[in-house]
């Protein structure tokens, strides 16, 4: 909870989340429960004391040394996901918390390759997560979209196979689009150019992680060679003024994840993020939680961290929220409804 006079406004603000990995919302409590239910052997406490208890694991999460250190624990966690019921429970755990934080629209990532490589059928993963999405829409009145991500540390050929498996779902709109995540260093985005070209030809929406641990050149590659419509993370964007101007001109939204960037040591503090630069250059951005079970904060926590660091005005938050709605991958009627809710919140606290 932030100490800002605007805290109550931030709580009431209708929020859109565009950068949240469902597998990254796997809490230690649910992880241990699923491991027991599915007879999955976790590392022994003798080999890794973090697995002595859910509390010990949660404490370990506060000491990640890098993105790859986090991913080590991330992939252990997802090994406990086996059935459609597991994926549904995971999604609903996130959506329940998101609703309490004021999320009205959530576009969430999932990583089918992380599961198909373990012998879990793609349709089990898809159906479980989609069931969670539908139940959340009914229970909380929010809208949801599911975005399929490719794992960049795996061969491009495997991403191509995943794309082919999911092509019908992407073309029909069952899935909202494609993304690119996992380890960034030494995996420039241009390697996935052919897949992204196919997606563009099929009018499939496209985003990619770029400029998190990788250099600003990776953002340029993703914009120019993958022709992405959204940049995930993008914290290095302000290092290239010309590119930042181009991103603003083309209305490419950046999905910032403040607490994640600090936890993974991409920046030393939230205050180092280029939020003022983005506002000044007219870059659209949203505030997101990334992998909240691992990074110590859900979306409201991230909003509060930004407010503590930058003391944004009500008008600036309204601008951020308006752009978040406008750049969402949902129907115009839904956007109009969310804008009305935003205007009500702004008027109530003006």
Secondary structure, 3 states (H helix, E strand, C coil): CCCCCCHHHHHHCCEEECCEEHHHHCCHHHHHHHHHHCCCCCCCCCCCHHHHCHHHHHHHHHHCCCHHHHHHHHHHHHCCCCCHHHHHHHHHHHHHHHHHCCEEEEEEEECCHHHHCCCCCHHHHHHHHHHHHHHHHHHHCCEEEEEEEEECCCCHHHHHHHHHHHHHHHHHCCCCEEEEECCCCCCCHHHHHHHHHHHHHCCCEEEEEECCCCCHHHHHHHHHHCCCCEEEECCCHHHCHHHHHHHHHCCCEEEECHHHHHHCCCCCCHHHCCHHHHHHHCCCEEECCECHHHHCCCHHHHHHHHHHHHCCCHHHHHHHHHHHHHCCCCCHHHHHHHHHHHHHHHHHHC
